[in-house]
């Protein structure tokens, strides 16, 4: 293992540990990631003694090359260098009194500390003291679990999860991120303890949710969240997509599993977190817009609009960022049917211009979402859609080159309309502006100033307006 501890900083810690006669170990994610061959910059060090003292001594040795932060209340300290963040903590033991939920935290041994960790794969430790430098301490078979791709808690999972209920989500996140199997006993404990997630802050939950969404195949995580019952508690709108209703022998597709397929499809192509969120939410309006029509069967009319409207409330409730990220997701959800509708009809220049105008710079993302949304099992249908999509894409490119609609601003501004006709800011100004915009998008006039100015005069005359100098 020594070759993985070659960084100079490990030598320094080793010397300090020996000088102060304290046992010292690298533990947790850093060690796990060595075996997974994932480079990591966050190093956790456990000291059987004082973590803060050790951090101070290291910072002294590194002088100006390091920044030291001490968190006295937690008994931890951090040393930050150009390329590493090293967290020091004293080994601790927690014991629970029968009449209190609050644990008594005392100094402990390495073993006590390992007992308190979330999963066997995160409880591996490497000794840093010179005599035993690089020695692996693995009391729970974490290395085996890494080899067999298993997530399991070191202790009885009811105890591990009760210590910190966020670990239930972490377990599912690691399973999804690493493609590991969540051991049955551990999974059942999540289902049993799910209500305890209620004491965890939304921010911590979102960190894990985002990591699940960013995993290579996010459906793995969402299926586990759903099966354990956690999803119903943290994201009920997604669970509402589940199920197939049948009337007069006609059923509709299960929108939950369809959504997960779309999310997986998008995730194969992009690391854009918010595009992945858009995939997750694209059909969120379906349960509320579902109708059964005797002639048409199941319909979800306006689910794009209804879904877009739901996003504000979902983001607010879940404490997701209510800024341009949310606006982007709203836009994607609102527009997600447009390219597909286009591809079903004759692709007119005017419809393509409007799509370009509404999507702006996000047009490629929208097309990606839309293609990912084709999950039909009918190969003929898929072929037809994909073919039509090619036509839409070509047309988009052709029109963009010709008309530069993507970042289109109508060439005649409201100011100019007001000045020309000596008008105050009013709805009539807006009306003229919109007519100019529509004329350009519909190809009635080119996207140029002169033509737009001329068109403005014509529209104004129709509305009974004349410039003051002609009155
Ligand atoms: N840990 C824990 N319980 C938690 C969080 C963390 O037991 N709720 C322990 C684990 O041993 C973990 C270590 O603290 O390996 C470091 O935690 P953290 O840096 O949050 O996560 P990593 O395991 O390093 O993984 P990632 O960076 O992917 O979150």
Boltz pocket constraint, residues with backbone or C-beta under 6 A from the ligand:
constraints:
  - pocket:
      binder: B
      contacts: [[A, 27], [A, 28], [A, 29], [A, 30], [A, 42], [A, 44], [A, 116], [A, 117], [A, 118], [A, 119], [A, 122], [A, 123], [A, 164], [A, 166], [A, 167], [A, 170]]
      max_distance: 6.0
